[in-house]
Amino acid sequence: MLAVGTGGPASAEVVPDIEPLPQPLRLQHAIEAVNAMHPRVQQARARREAAEAELEATRADRDLRVDARLEARWIEPNDNIADDRNNDSRATLVARKLLSDFGHSRAREEAGASALEAARQEEWLAFARHRLEVLERYFDVVLADLAFARDTEAMASAFVTLERMQERNELGQVSDIDLFEAEADYQEHFTQRQRSLYRQQRSRAELAEALHHRGRPPADVLGPPLPLDLPELPELRSLLADLESGSPALAAERQRVEAATGRVQAARSESRPRLYAEAETGYWNKEFGGDRNPFAAALVLEVPLFEGRRGDARVGRAVAQRREAEAERDHAMIRARNRVRELVHEIRTLEVQRDEALARMDYRDLYISRARYLYQMEDEADLGDSMVQQSAAAHFNARTEFELALAYERLALLTGREDLSPFAADATAFGGTP
């Protein structure tokens, strides 16, 4: 386990009713604590719920509709009617159901179903991207702790050098300018350590925000064991083929095109006839010679005859929206293919850098062992500088491992290949894969 120090004091801001994060916090704890109630995920959930409501509203247009109509009417009675009262108030109850609109409702429902599927894909993607952000924030904390340890050792080494220079300056063995140079060097390392301290605090706060634990930043964070167990990188051609068939983001774009196509069909069919079944009953305050029936039922065919340029405008707008969706789908494919190439090259470069990092670690471990031996033998050896270089090598090694793991994680999310994820999500955390 990669040992990591603690950060600065936790913020005084505390949010009640939130279960504290485990202490010490491990990577698996952070993954399990990814919260589907985070605002980033809630936004996508709200869009999915809106798409569900829109589809339900479209289907509800075919439901039975019952309306009550109450009229308080005053009339001037006809001279030919025996009942000369002015009160012609009435109450009617009308039931109406759409039997057929000759494909218009079906086109709208198909468009709504495609839009809903796109929203579901986006909701899953929002959670997956949020999980990736949690991983990034977690690794930021680990690296901030390693940087703080490195810079603390560098400051301590500079302080020891400054003390030696002060002693030798008092003995007249070094000049004032050499002493001032040592003081400036110490101040530079002290400033860098303060930056690292603030980075520790900020990275913990950002991790707490990502985990939806505002005001409860973790104190102790443990890095994962290194080296990480990473998958083997497939060939670029294979990844591009997987992108075509398995990318959740591209699947969402295709569903949006399907929805736009359905809306074009709905726009074209809106001027088609509509067939209704109607039933009516009512009560009238006045009778007109028995021509008011207590109940009536009918089949009603409504045929639009003329609507001017409204139909052409409606269809034109839907066609333009479909073309925009198709263009966005094609552009998304271009961006995704370029991103896959970029990630593949990044991973290959980082794999070379990984060998460099391991070589540095081996060299620095041997170097500090020799420095300790010389120090114990009271020979001339700069043990402090050796410790700084070893901490720097540890930071470089961890940064390389984390960047490599995150590159694989982004590639897995982009292509839909979960086997490329070094930290495969628990399928029960959010309904599994899309």
C-alpha positions in Angstrom: 0.0 0.0 0.0 1.3 3.4 -1.0 1.7 5.4 2.2 0.2 8.8 2.1 0.3 11.5 4.8 -2.6 13.5 6.2 -3.7 16.8 4.9 -4.4 20.1 6.7 -7.2 20.7 9.1 -10.7 19.9 7.9 -13.1 22.7 7.1 -15.3 24.0 9.9 -18.3 23.8 7.6 -20.1 20.6 8.4 -23.2 19.3 6.6 -25.5 17.3 8.9 -27.3 14.0 8.1 -24.4 12.8 5.9 -22.6 9.6 7.0 -18.9 10.4 7.3 -16.5 8.8 4.9 -14.5 5.8 6.1 -11.2 6.6 7.8 -8.7 6.0 6.5 -10.2 6.4 3.0 -9.2 3.8 0.4 -9.9 3.8 -3.3 -12.6 1.1 -3.1 -14.4 3.2 -0.4 -14.4 6.2 -2.8 -15.8 4.1 -5.7 -18.5 2.7 -3.5 -19.3 6.1 -2.2 -20.1 7.6 -5.6 -23.4 9.2 -5.0 -26.2 9.0 -7.6 -27.8 12.1 -5.9 -24.9 14.3 -7.0 -26.2 17.3 -8.9 -24.4 16.3 -12.0 -26.3 13.0 -12.1 -29.6 14.6 -10.9 -29.5 16.9 -13.9 -29.4 13.9 -16.3 -32.0 12.1 -14.2 -34.3 15.1 -14.5 -33.9 15.1 -18.3 -34.8 11.4 -18.4 -37.8 11.9 -16.2 -38.9 14.8 -18.5 -38.6 12.5 -21.5 -40.6 9.8 -19.7 -43.3 12.4 -18.9 -43.3 13.7 -22.5 -43.8 10.1 -23.9 -46.5 9.4 -21.4 -48.3 12.6 -22.4 -48.1 11.6 -26.1 -49.6 8.2 -25.3 -52.3 9.8 -23.1 -53.7 11.7 -26.2 -55.4 8.4 -27.1 -57.0 8.0 -23.7 -60.7 8.6 -23.1 -61.5 12.2 -22.3 -64.7 13.2 -20.4 -65.7 16.9 -20.2 -68.5 18.6 -18.3 -69.9 21.8 -19.7 -72.1 24.0 -17.6 -73.7 27.1 -19.2 -75.7 29.8 -17.5 -77.6 31.2 -20.6 -80.1 34.0 -20.9 -82.0 34.1 -24.2 -84.8 36.1 -25.9 -87.3 33.2 -26.6 -88.6 32.6 -30.1 -92.2 33.6 -30.6 -93.0 30.2 -32.0 -92.0 28.4 -28.8 -94.6 27.9 -26.1 -92.0 28.1 -23.3 -91.2 31.8 -23.2 -88.8 31.7 -20.2 -85.5 33.5 -20.6 -83.5 30.9 -18.7 -81.8 28.5 -21.1 -79.1 27.1 -18.8 -77.8 23.7 -19.5 -75.4 21.0 -18.3 -73.8 18.5 -20.7 -71.4 15.6 -20.3 -69.3 14.7 -23.3 -67.0 11.6 -23.6 -64.5 11.5 -26.5 -61.9 9.0 -27.5 -59.5 9.1 -30.4 -59.8 5.9 -32.5 -57.3 6.7 -35.2 -55.3 9.6 -36.6 -53.8 7.4 -39.4 -50.2 7.2 -38.1 -49.7 10.6 -36.4 -49.8 9.3 -32.8 -47.6 6.3 -33.7 -44.9 8.6 -35.2 -45.0 10.8 -32.1 -44.7 7.8 -29.8 -41.7 6.4 -31.7 -40.0 9.8 -31.5 -40.7 10.0 -27.8 -39.4 6.5 -27.2 -36.2 7.2 -29.0 -35.8 10.5 -27.1 -36.4 8.6 -23.8 -33.7 6.0 -24.7 -31.2 8.8 -25.5 -32.0 10.4 -22.1 -31.5 7.0 -20.4 -28.1 6.6 -22.1 -27.2 10.2 -21.0 -28.2 9.4 -17.4 -25.9 6.4 -17.3 -23.1 8.4 -18.9 -23.5 11.2 -16.4 -23.1 8.6 -13.5 -20.1 7.0 -15.3 -18.4 10.4 -15.9 -19.1 11.4 -12.4 -17.4 8.2 -11.2 -14.4 9.0 -13.4 -14.3 12.5 -11.8 -14.2 10.9 -8.3 -11.2 8.8 -9.4 -9.5 11.9 -10.7 -10.1 13.8 -7.4 -9.0 10.8 -5.4 -5.7 10.5 -7.3 -5.3 14.3 -6.9 -5.3 13.9 -3.2 -2.8 11.1 -3.2 -0.4 13.0 -5.5 -0.9 16.2 -3.3 0.2 14.2 -0.3 3.2 12.8 -2.1 4.1 16.3 -3.3 3.8 17.6 0.2 6.1 14.9 1.5 8.6 15.6 -1.3 8.6 19.4 -0.7 8.8 19.0 3.1 11.9 17.0 2.7 13.3 19.5 0.3 12.6 22.3 2.7 14.2 20.4 5.6 17.3 19.7 3.5 17.5 23.4 2.5 17.2 24.3 6.2 20.0 22.0 7.2 22.2 23.5 4.5 21.3 27.0 5.6 22.3 26.2 9.2 25.6 24.9 8.0 26.2 28.0 6.0 25.4 30.2 8.9 27.9 28.4 11.1 30.6 28.5 8.4 29.8 32.2 7.8 30.4 33.0 11.4 33.8 31.2 11.1 34.6 33.2 8.0 34.7 30.1 5.8 31.9 31.3 3.4 31.0 34.7 2.2 27.8 36.6 2.9 26.6 36.2 -0.7 26.8 32.5 -0.3 24.8 32.7 2.9 22.2 34.9 1.2 22.0 32.4 -1.6 21.3 29.6 0.9 18.6 31.7 2.6 16.9 32.4 -0.8 17.0 28.7 -1.6 15.4 27.9 1.7 12.7 30.5 1.2 12.0 29.1 -2.2 11.5 25.6 -0.8 9.4 26.9 2.0 7.1 28.7 -0.5 6.8 25.5 -2.5 5.9 23.5 0.6 3.1 26.0 1.4 1.8 25.6 -2.1 1.8 21.8 -1.6 0.0 22.2 1.8 -2.7 24.4 0.2 -3.0 21.9 -2.7 -3.5 19.1 -0.1 -6.4 21.0 1.5 -8.0 22.0 -1.8 -7.8 18.5 -3.3 -9.5 17.0 -0.2 -12.3 19.6 -0.4 -12.7 18.8 -4.1 -12.9 15.1 -3.4 -15.5 15.7 -0.7 -17.6 17.7 -3.2 -17.3 15.0 -5.8 -18.5 12.5 -3.3 -21.3 14.8 -2.2 -19.8 15.1 1.3 -19.5 18.9 1.3 -17.9 20.1 4.5 -16.5 16.7 5.3 -13.1 16.3 3.6 -11.3 13.1 4.4 -8.3 13.4 6.6 -6.4 10.1 5.8 -6.3 9.0 2.2 -4.4 5.8 1.2 -3.2 5.3 -2.3 -3.7 2.0 -4.1 -0.9 -0.6 -4.2 1.6 0.1 -7.0 2.1 -0.9 -9.7 -1.6 -1.0 -10.7 -3.0 -4.1 -12.4 -3.7 -2.6 -15.8 -5.2 -4.4 -18.9 -3.5 -5.0 -22.2 -4.1 -2.3 -24.8 -5.9 -3.7 -27.9 -5.1 -2.7 -31.4 -6.3 0.6 -32.6 -8.4 -0.9 -35.4 -10.2 -3.1 -32.9 -10.9 -0.2 -30.6 -12.3 1.9 -33.5 -14.6 -1.0 -34.4 -15.7 -1.3 -30.7 -16.4 2.4 -30.8 -18.8 2.1 -33.7 -20.8 -0.7 -32.0 -20.5 -0.1 -28.3 -20.0 3.5 -27.4 -22.7 4.7 -25.1 -22.2 8.3 -26.1 -22.6 7.5 -29.8 -25.6 5.3 -29.0 -27.2 8.3 -27.4 -26.5 10.4 -30.5 -28.1 7.8 -32.7 -31.2 7.7 -30.6 -31.5 11.5 -30.9 -31.4 11.1 -34.7 -34.1 8.5 -34.4 -36.2 10.8 -32.3 -35.7 13.7 -34.8 -36.7 11.3 -37.7 -39.9 10.4 -35.8 -40.7 14.0 -35.3 -40.4 14.6 -39.0 -42.9 11.8 -39.6 -45.2 13.3 -37.0 -45.0 16.7 -38.6 -45.9 15.3 -42.0 -48.8 13.3 -40.6 -50.3 16.0 -38.4 -52.6 17.1 -41.3 -54.2 13.7 -41.6 -57.8 13.0 -40.6 -58.8 12.0 -37.1 -61.5 9.6 -36.2 -63.2 10.0 -32.8 -65.9 8.2 -30.9 -68.2 10.6 -29.0 -71.0 10.2 -26.5 -73.0 13.0 -25.0 -75.7 13.4 -22.3 -77.1 16.4 -20.6 -79.8 18.4 -18.9 -81.5 21.5 -20.3 -83.6 24.0 -18.4 -85.8 24.6 -21.5 -87.3 22.1 -23.9 -87.5 22.9 -27.6 -90.3 20.7 -28.9 -88.5 17.5 -27.9 -85.5 18.0 -30.1 -83.1 17.7 -27.2 -82.1 14.1 -26.7 -81.0 12.8 -23.3 -78.2 10.7 -24.9 -76.3 10.7 -28.2 -73.4 8.7 -29.6 -71.5 9.3 -32.8 -68.4 8.6 -34.9 -66.7 11.8 -35.8 -64.2 12.2 -38.6 -62.3 15.4 -38.6 -60.6 16.2 -41.9 -58.2 19.2 -42.1 -58.9 21.1 -45.3 -56.6 24.1 -45.3 -54.0 25.4 -43.0 -52.0 27.7 -45.2 -48.2 27.5 -44.9 -48.3 26.1 -41.4 -47.8 22.5 -42.5 -44.7 23.3 -44.7 -43.2 25.4 -41.9 -43.8 22.6 -39.4 -42.2 20.0 -41.6 -39.3 22.2 -42.6 -38.5 22.9 -38.9 -38.6 19.2 -38.1 -36.4 18.3 -41.1 -33.9 21.0 -40.1 -33.7 19.6 -36.6 -33.2 16.1 -37.9 -30.3 17.4 -40.1 -28.8 19.1 -37.1 -29.0 15.8 -35.1 -27.4 13.9 -37.9 -24.6 16.4 -38.2 -24.0 16.3 -34.4 -24.0 12.5 -34.6 -21.4 12.5 -37.3 -19.3 15.2 -35.6 -19.5 13.2 -32.3 -18.2 10.2 -34.3 -15.2 12.2 -35.6 -14.4 13.5 -32.1 -14.7 10.1 -30.6 -12.4 8.5 -33.2 -9.9 11.2 -32.7 -10.2 10.8 -28.9 -9.6 7.0 -29.2 -6.4 7.6 -31.2 -5.3 10.2 -28.7 -5.9 7.9 -25.8 -4.1 5.0 -27.5 -1.0 7.1 -28.1 -1.2 8.6 -24.6 -1.3 5.1 -23.1 1.6 3.9 -25.2 3.7 6.9 -24.2 2.8 6.4 -20.5 3.7 2.7 -20.7 7.2 3.8 -21.8 7.2 6.4 -19.1 6.2 3.7 -16.6 9.4 1.8 -17.3 11.3 5.0 -16.8 9.5 5.6 -13.4 10.3 2.0 -12.2 13.9 2.5 -13.3 14.1 5.8 -11.3 12.6 4.1 -8.3 15.1 1.2 -8.4 18.0 3.7 -8.8 16.8 6.0 -6.0 16.3 3.0 -3.6 19.9 1.9 -4.2 21.2 5.4 -4.1 19.6 6.2 -0.7 20.8 2.9 0.7 24.4 3.9 -0.2 23.8 7.4 1.2 22.6 6.0 4.5 25.7 3.7 4.7 28.1 6.6 4.0 26.2 8.7 6.5 26.5 6.0 9.2 30.3 5.7 8.3 30.5 9.5 8.9 31.7 9.8 5.3 30.7 12.8 3.2 27.2 12.1 2.0 24.1 14.3 1.3 21.4 12.1 2.9 18.8 14.9 2.8 19.1 15.4 -1.0 18.9 11.6 -1.5 15.6 11.5 0.4 14.2 14.3 -1.6 15.1 12.6 -4.9 13.6 9.4 -3.6 10.3 11.2 -2.8 10.4 12.9 -6.1 10.8 9.5 -7.8 7.9 8.1 -5.8 5.7 11.0 -6.9 6.7 10.6 -10.5 6.0 6.9 -10.4 2.5 7.4 -8.8 1.6 10.1 -11.2 2.5 7.9 -14.1 0.5 5.0 -12.8 -2.5 7.2 -12.1 -2.4 8.9 -15.5 -2.2 5.5 -17.2 -5.1 4.1 -15.2 -7.3 7.1 -16.0 -6.4 6.9 -19.7 -7.6 3.3 -19.7 -10.7 4.3 -17.7 -11.6 7.0 -20.3 -11.0 4.6 -23.1 -13.3 2.0 -21.5 -16.0 4.6 -21.1 -15.6 5.9 -24.6 -15.7 2.5 -26.4 -18.1 0.8 -24.0 -15.5 -1.9 -23.2 -15.7 -2.5 -19.5 -12.8 -4.9 -19.6 -10.5 -2.0 -20.2 -11.4 -0.4 -16.9 -8.8 -0.9 -14.2 -11.5 -0.1 -11.6 -14.6 -1.8 -13.0 -17.8 -0.3 -11.5 -20.0 -2.4 -9.3 -22.9 -3.3 -11.6 -25.4 -2.9 -8.7 -24.3 0.7 -8.1 -26.3 2.2 -10.9 -28.3 -0.4 -12.8 -25.3 -2.0 -14.6 -24.2 -1.2 -18.1 -26.5 0.7 -20.5 
